Amino acid sequence: MNNLTSVSILALAAAGAIWFTTREEPKEDAAVYETLQQCLADINMVRSDCEKNFAAAQQQHAAVAPKFASQKECETEFGAARCEKAPQTTSTGSSMFMPLMMGYMMGSMIGGRGYGNAQPLYRTRSNPGTFRTADNRNAGTSTGRTRVAKSSMARPTAKASTRSRGGFGSSGRRFGSAAT
């Protein structure tokens, strides 16, 4: 191969890598709220959607939230006074800790008939202005009707055991199956 061909191949590979990393993921309609009251105050929302989806997110919270062996480990990731004791215990009977639910997200139903597919949201200490899903997917900074990356709408996985430190979600995906 001559030098011109080698340079051309490298240039094409670099261009492809840049395109792939800068390509924006498709977005989906969603609604994000910090509290049930915030959703109920939104004139664009239906009360039953707010209540049903808030309850669903709360119900999922204990199953899908990241779990930590100590409150200190949890607070290192999520901030002081932003963690609670998980209802689950370790195999040795020790307590586990999880972040507080800082909001909830629901996706727009097909055909515009309300909202569903709710899930709890969290905020990390290092990025307190951004909502994160239980699988550490970015759900944005806005509340109310918004658009989020399609991957953020994926059903979070259940986390039944504590995870090692090293960044929110770094090992969360290896725990359990999809939450109900």
Rosetta blueprint (number, residue, H / E / L):
1 M L
2 N L
3 N H
4 L H
5 T H
6 S H
7 V H
8 S H
9 I H
10 L H
11 A H
12 L H
13 A H
14 A H
15 A H
16 G H
17 A H
18 I H
19 W H
20 F H
21 T H
22 T H
23 R L
24 E L
25 E L
26 P L
27 K E
28 E E
29 D E
30 A E
31 A E
32 V E
33 Y E
34 E L
35 T L
36 L H
37 Q H
38 Q H
39 C H
40 L H
41 A H
42 D L
43 I L
44 N L
45 M L
46 V L
47 R H
48 S H
49 D H
50 C H
51 E H
52 K H
53 N H
54 F H
55 A H
56 A H
57 A H
58 Q H
59 Q H
60 Q H
61 H H
62 A H
63 A H
64 V H
65 A L
66 P L
67 K L
68 F E
69 A L
70 S L
71 Q H
72 K H
73 E H
74 C H
75 E H
76 T H
77 E H
78 F H
79 G L
80 A L
81 A L
82 R L
83 C E
84 E E
85 K E
86 A E
87 P E
88 Q E
89 T E
90 T L
91 S L
92 T L
93 G L
94 S L
95 S E
96 M E
97 F E
98 M E
99 P E
100 L L
101 M L
102 M L
103 G E
104 Y E
105 M E
106 M E
107 G E
108 S E
109 M L
110 I H
111 G H
112 G H
113 R L
114 G L
115 Y E
116 G E
117 N E
118 A E
119 Q E
120 P E
121 L E
122 Y E
123 R L
124 T L
125 R L
126 S L
127 N L
128 P L
129 G L
130 T L
131 F L
132 R E
133 T L
134 A L
135 D L
136 N L
137 R L
138 N E
139 A L
140 G L
141 T L
142 S L
143 T L
144 G E
145 R E
146 T E
147 R E
148 V E
149 A E
150 K H
151 S H
152 S H
153 M H
154 A L
155 R L
156 P L
157 T E
158 A L
159 K L
160 A L
161 S L
162 T L
163 R L
164 S L
165 R L
166 G L
167 G L
168 F L
169 G L
170 S L
171 S L
172 G H
173 R H
174 R H
175 F L
176 G L
177 S L
178 A E
179 A L
180 T L
